Amino acid sequence: MATVSSSSTASAWPNDSTSASDSDSTVPSHHRDPGDNTESLDSFSSMSLNSSEEVTHNSDSNIQSPNSPATPPPSLLHLSFNQDHACFAVGTDRGFRILNCDPFREIFRRDFDRGGGVAVVEMLFRCNILALVGGGPDPQYPPNKVMIWDDHQSRCIGELSFRSDVRSVRLRRDRIIVVLEQKIFVYNFADLKLMHQIETIANPKGLCAVSQGAGSMVLVCPGLQKGQVRIEHYASKRTKFVMAHDSRIACFALTQDGNLLATASSKGTLVRVFNTVDGTLRQEVRRGADRAEIYSLAFSSNAQWLAVSSDKGTVHVFGLKGNSGAQVKDTPRIASELTRSSSSPSSSLSLFKGVLPKYFSSEWSVA
């Protein structure tokens, strides 16, 4: 049984008023994200439906009696933003939650009664289709399966099974990308047909990035060598390999349109920005001189800024040279302040480039 707990701000988790289809082999069009002009996700014929997934809407099921022991807070297993970064999903040892970014608030929660551990929660913009992978000490689902959860029906409508544990999942309106330790599988969302299979170097973090623009998909993953990234351009059917670092790849990020790629290595001192079309190095910026574990890289929506977070407890913001052509406008006040700060981001000793070590001519963050 599953217990549903929905906050009063559920309108931020939009569900169309259209009634759900009774067909087990289709996903009706009201599951699509508002404004989605792509084809309907309308043929899940190869999915194995799980009719046993039921839900109880009893709002009192989680209420404790005064004499019952206090329930410990849930353990965090996963956090990921949706494709437009308007909200994010959290997987816990009890279920999952959806939170809105601005204003910040929880907009949806689902706690499972049996097991409950969810190690991966991947959203599809703001619609009610999610990809779930079990995890934690008492997983809700096997860790080698990707469960396609339809929260409008409050059940799993299908699954993908693998021989090893799933490390991560990425969603587009037209594709599902499943990342294993040394393989990546690309499926068509409409019928779950396998479109592509990629072999990688050991990838325990499940590193993978896909573009979310209206054009054809660009996929980035680790290559077959240490420090190498592989760039797949599906429109032109081209594969590009880039030796981004000498050390192993620790983190990377892709712009929405897939034109720019930022990478960081296990050393965590330098971040490099590449053009994904030809693999050329566009820019190199320095986080610091000490080794650090890079937790995440993130481009701004207009590819003007790059944020880097690490285990040092800091977030560095770098101004980028040019952008990938995105048309999203930045906030004027923030943009003007950061532009003034980034007018000379390089070290004042850059005059001596070629004489002093490379560290002294590095490009530093503006915030």
N, C-alpha and C positions, 0 to 999 in steps of 0.2 A: 504494500500500500504506500501511497505517497501522500504527503500532507502539503497543502497549498497555503501559503501565506502571502497575500498580496496587499501592498500598501495603498493608501488612498490616492496616490499619484500615478495610478496605473495607466492613465491616459498617455503617459510618455512611452508606454510599451504598446504601440498601436495594434489593435486587432479590429479588422473590418467587421461591420455588423452583419455581413452576409453569412448565412448559415454554412456550416462545414459540409463538405461533400461526404456522402456515405460510401463512396467508392474506395476500396482498399488499395487500388493501383494508381491513384492519381493524387496530386497535390493541387488543390484549386487555386485560382489566380489570386485570391485574397491573401495568400501567403507572401505575395511579392511586396517588396519594399515600395512605399509611395514614390511615384515618379519614375519607376522602373519601366523603361521602354523595351527591355530585352524580352526574348521569348519566355513564355510561362514555363515554370518548372512542372511540367504536366505529364510525366510518364515514368513513374517510379516502378515500372513493371518488374524489374529485376530485384527489387528490395524484398526481403523477407519480413512480413509484417508481424508485429508482436501484439496480438490482441489481449494478452494477459496484463499489459501495462494499464492499470486503472488508477483513478485518482479519487480521493475523498475531499469534498469541499467543506468539511466540517471545520469551521473557524475556531472551535474550542478544543481541537484535538491536541494542540500544543500547550494548552494552559495547565500549569502545575498547581497542585494543591498546596496549601501553606506548609504542610508537614513533609512534602516531598523534597529530596535533596536538590540543591541548586544544580542546574545543568551547566557544565563548563562551556566556555565560548568555543565556537568551531575553529578548527585549524585551517589556515589558508594553504591551499595546494596549487592554485593557479590564478593568474590575472592576465587578461588580454583585452585590448581595445577593439571596438568594432571598426569597420573599414573607413568610416569618416571621422573617427575619434570623438564622436558625440557622446558615447557611453562606453562602459566596459563591463565585462563579465568576470565574476569571481567564482572559482571552484573551491569547495571546502570538503571536509570529511563527512559532511551531512547532505550536501546537495550543491546548489549554485544560486547566485544572486546576480541581478542586473542593476547597475547604478548609472545614473545620469551625471554628466560632467558639469554642465552649467545650466541651471543651478545644480550643485552637487546634492544628490539625494538618492536613496534606494528607491527603485521603482518596481522591483519585482523580486520575489524570493520563492524558491522551492526547496523544501527539506524532505528528503526521503526517509521513510521509516525503516526500511530494510537496507542495511549497509549504508550507502549514501555517499561514499567517497567519489569525487569527481576531479580527476587530475587535469583534464583539458575541457574548456568550454570555449567554443568558437562561434561568434555571432555572424549573422548575415545581415549587415546594416542594422535596421531596427525591426525587422520582421520576426515572426515567431518560429522560424526554423533555426535550430542550433545543432552543432556537432558536439557530442559528448564522448569522453573516454574516461573509464573508471580508474581510480587510483586511491592511494592512501592505505591505511591499515585494514580497512573494510570497504573495498571498492563496490560501487553500485553496479558496475558492469565490468566484464573482463578487460584488462589493460591492453589486450591485443585486438580489440574491436572498436570501431567508430560507430556510435549510435546516432542516427539522424532523428532528432527529437522535434516533434511538432507541438509546441506549447498551446496551440489553439485546441488540439485534440487531447492534450495532456498525456501523450504517450509517444513511444518510439515508433516511427513509421518505417524504419529499415535499418540495416547495419552492413558494415564492411568488416570482414574478418581477415586476419593476417597471422603468419606463423611466429611473429615476434611482437614485442610491445610497441605500441604507437607512441612516438615521441612528441608529435605535434600535428595539428590540422590547420589548413588554410582554406578559406571559402571565397569564392566569387559567385556572381549570379549564374555563371555558366560552368563553373568547374569546382571540384572538390580535390584538394591536394592533401595526401596523407604521407607523413614523414616517419620512416622507421630509422633504426640505427644506421643502416648503410644503404637504404633504398628510399626512393620517393616515387609514389604512384599518383598519376593525374587522371581523374575520372570526369566524364561528362556528367553534369548535374542532372540533366533531364532523364537519363536512363541508366546511370551508373556504369556506363561502358568505359572500360580502361582505354585511355587515349595515349598514355606515354608512361614509360618506366625508366627511372634514372638511378644509376649506381653512384654512391658517394663514398668519400673517406668516412671513417667512424664519426658519427654525428650524434652524440648522446644528448645534446641540447635540442635536437630537432630543428636546427637552423634552416629557415626557408622564408623567402619573401616573394610576394606576387604583386604585380601592379593592379590597381583598381579602377583605372581610367576606362573610358568608353571604348577605347581601341582594343586591339588584340593583346593577349596576355604576355607579359614578360615575367619570367620566373628566375630567381637567383637561389643557388644552393651551393654548398661546399663542393669542390672538385674532387679529384682522386689523389691529389697531392697536398701535403701540408702547406697552408698559406694560400691555396688556390681557390678561386670562386668560379662557378660555372654560370653563365648567363644564357638562358633560352629565350629566343625571340620566335614566338609561335606563328606570327603573321608571315614572316619571311623564311621560316623554318631554318634559322641559323643558330648555331651554338658558338658562344665565345668563351674562352678560358682566359682568366686574368690571374697572374701571380701577384696578389695584393700585398702579401707580407711574407717575411721569412719564417715567422712563428705561425702556429696554428690559428685559424680564424676563430675568434671568440664571439663576434657579434657583427651583424650587418643590417642595413635598412635600405629601403627602396622608396623613391618618390612615388606619388600616386600614379603618375603617368608612365613610370618605369624608365625614365631617361637618366636618372642619376642614382648611383649606388654608393653608400658610405660603408666602410669596413673598419674593423678594429681587430687587433690580434690579441693573443694571450698576454703579451707584455703590457698592453693598455696605455702606452704612452702617446702613440700617434694614431690619428684617424685619417683615412684617405678617402677622397671622393672621386669616383670614376664615371666616365661617360659609358653607359651600357651599350651604345651602338657600336663603337669602335674599340672600347676597352682602354681608352687613354686616361691618364691621371689628370684630373681637373684641378685638384687642390689637396694639400696636405696640411693638417692642423695638429697642434700639440696639446694634449690634455695635461701633461705634466712630465716630470723627469723620473718619478718613482713608478715602479710596476704597480698596476692596478687591475682589478677584474672589472671589465666593462659590463654593466648590467643591460644597458639599452642605448640605442641610437634612434633619433627621431627627427625627420625633416618637418619644417613648417609647411602649411598647406600650399604656399607659393614657392617653396624650395629656396627661400631667401635665408633661412636660418637652420642650423643643425644643433640639436641638443644631445649631450653625452652625459650619462649618469654612470657612477662607478661605486665600488665598495669603499671609497674614501669618504662617502657621505656628501658628495658634491654633485652639482649639475653644472656643466659648462655649456655656454651658448656661443656658437661661432657664426660669424657672418660669411655667407657664401658668395663667391664671385659669379655674378650672373645667376640665372635660374633655368629651370627646365621648360619654361614656357607656360607655366600654369597661370590662369587668369584670376585666381582668388586674391582679393585685396587684403592687405594687412591692416591692423589697427594703426591709424596715422600717428598717434602719440607714441606708441611702442616702437613703431618703425623709425620715427625721427630720432628717438633717444638712442636706439641701438645703432643707427647709422652714424650718429656723432661719435658714439663710443668706439665704433669699428673703423674709424677713418684711418687709423694707423695701428692695426692689431699686431704687427710684427715687433719683434724686440728692437729696442733702440740701437742695439749693436749690429743690426743687419747690414750696416755699412761694411763690416768686416767679413762679409760672406766669402767663403773660400779660404779665409785665414784662420778664423776661430772655428771651433767645432760647430756642427750643424744645429745643435741645441740653441745657440745664440741667435740664429736667424730664423727660428721657428715662428710660425703664426699662432698666436694665442687667442683664447676665448675673449669675448667682449662682455661676458656676464658670468 
